[in-house]
Amino acid sequence: MTIDRLSLPPLKAVRMFEAAARYLSFVRAAEELFVTPNAVGQQVRQLESHLGQKLFTRRGGALALTKAGDAYAREVRPALHQISRATGVLMSTQRTLTIWAPPTLASRWLLPRLGIFHAMRGDIDIRVCAEIAEPDPARLDIDLVIEHSENPGTPGALTLFEEEVYPVCSPALLARLPQPLTAQALRSMTLLHTSLHDFWETWLQAEGVDTGGMRRTPFFNQAMLALDAAAAGQGVALACDALIARELREGRLVPPFGRRLRTGWAYRLAAPQGRLSAQELQAMRDVLLSTPSG
């Protein structure tokens, strides 16, 4: 049977319409698909334009299906399930999942977890994309994004961990510092800064240290460079547990002070453009938060 291409609607619009019809809410549909309610509304309007009919109406402020919308939802829902099943069968042998992550997190936190991921999900091949620039899901065909953002983050994203930073340095450098050690000693030391999200001034002020006249270099465009410099004894860096777990365990970095600063930022897992369902995203988060071996 020949398919009439002129009558085929945009699949993305149909998918968003089906979710909105199921919930009778653009907001809940957006949460399921990890997009904004405005994006759902735009896709529904595009579908209505394609069909030449209204699919939703407002009754007392509540969203309701029109007669045409109700009939259309009944028809397209099983069709979408059939497409999903057929795609699942085709991809069941092996699936490639592309994860985008900031370079330092990819190197220090994500890579040690890939062994666990392969052990638990041997049916999935992982492709890691680590860049400083913000990801372009459409261009890079990204399935998952580990974002580093201020609260509350992207709608629908799941928090991996809140960011808490504290100073770290090499044991050799710590041994040369005057005792008893106070935060005031940092005024005469080399502080290693990152050009993105530098929290040194906030941490120092929380310790009552006057930051006036202090050096604000060297700067590094990646946190891993600052951490490597700290491990080499070149100064003191700010870090969070996830980025220096191995260095702490092996004794290459030590925390000279106890204060931890909650930055208001967090690392979160998101599925751009609704590439994964909410259940799949939760499963991915559970795997990534498993304790890595070695």
Steps between C-alpha positions, in 0.01 A plus 500: 500500500641839398535765772363842407789723603289813473271376778783407738522751788827595677574207735643730768177700505292181520704373791453823695131510415453143626667581833296820542180309412583231754561745784273781376789723599781661303702528823488127585565407138805728501630333819471155342674607179760728666401809304324821598120541502545767230671243279205263544256779415696594187508142377126455565423818305721376216307172496166682505618708205601185314165333571292811451307430822509601866609217729468672838273754657484674838207439732500708814876537475556123468634334187256271317502305177268597219298224337755487220789501751351213698449291186850578376660411835325161497644426156857626538568353846513134388694608190766664718520188718547289189780728376664479843479121507636466147788734581574311822517168314735649241727652766485212748823342379717805566429866565740794501447765766680833474572680829621860509686615813735781605862384441611484864191311613529266202863420584481487880146372570334354192779283356551295820131410483496372142615153609201472733275628225621236253458228762140603571398600148704291261244565226600867480814648345609829655640797310635781720516857374697731731504868407519834677247658265131449567372187324300515179281186524377527143848534347672238716209253527524511881278270706609605850650819639674534834449868561673722755252773582353719767188386680244396393647395164326371188137388550489122529871462576597269788757615756814287523654702783506851640832680469701564817854633454794519738875572472744221415876488456785251485624342826845649434355851477292448813813394691661837420209707631522669842328327789248541645353553155234765443330622185692827531807312376338479157554875450869435435454180300436423133132434449415308184194649331267370229362744245155338523320506835783618724389494867823598674383845608177360645685228693758744636238751609311221680821443698530871580801553273541847347544437126616852418835507321519124453630355173231367269722285281585248371175424318419171328219445250442147632473389860712190432798723419468682833472167682805359323694813594391461863611134505837613361542738796453819301228648721160446661188422296130474577341162428196286571507135605393363161797654320779388734387168647803313366749771602360503854506121521859481375614792717607724211265774621398588854248751642681743732176661624165363607262759354289387206320757288165414344517687171132482403604302192447131432579230247183364341404238245267609221363347181484777236205505262335214689738235359451283812187442702482605864540134601808455278655820636447383858656164419803673347538716811489192724775333297723807498467544876613144564832489684784451249751223556875552520 
